[in-house]
């Protein structure tokens, strides 16, 4: 009985650790570098699969949902097949997309 109480917390801790690690890890290319990303606001009737299929030659893949109500997603793509500016331009021209933009990392200010 004592052994079961130690095992359960250990298993829960292990599962929690795996969950946290998997949420923080982004997609990486073959060399282990993080893939570039773009933010896309899709039209309401557009599905992620529809957009991935239309831009499959650029390796467009959903990374995560940013806002369900606004239909905004973060996508990765293959930078060896297209530049970021050109991809954003093509996304904006697509009838499946409302808006597309760079995904910039924001640094917080140091308020000393």
SULURWO-V395768 format. One record per pair of residues at least 6 apart in sequence whose ideal C-beta (glycine too) atoms are under 6 Angstrom apart, sorted by the first residue. I is the first residue (numbers start at 1). J is the second residue. D is the distance in Angstrom with one decimal. If there is no record, write none. Layout:
BEGIN
I;J;D  I;J;D
END
This chain:
BEGIN
26;34;5.5  27;35;5.1  27;76;5.0  28;34;5.8  29;35;5.6  35;76;3.9  36;79;4.9  37;63;6.0  37;74;5.4  37;76;5.4  37;103;4.3  38;75;5.5  38;100;6.0  38;103;5.8  39;74;5.9  39;101;5.2  39;103;5.0  40;73;5.5  40;75;5.7  40;91;5.9  40;97;5.9  40;100;4.9  41;71;5.9  41;72;4.8  41;98;4.4  41;99;4.3  42;71;4.9  42;97;5.9  43;96;5.9  43;98;5.6  46;96;4.3  48;62;4.8  50;96;5.9  51;96;5.4  52;60;5.4  58;77;5.0  58;78;5.9  58;81;5.0  58;82;4.7  59;77;5.3  59;78;3.4  60;75;5.3  60;77;5.0  61;76;5.1  62;73;5.5  62;75;5.8  63;74;4.4  63;76;5.1  64;74;5.1  65;73;5.6  66;72;4.3  66;74;5.6  77;87;5.9  88;100;4.9  91;97;4.9  91;100;3.7  92;100;5.2
END
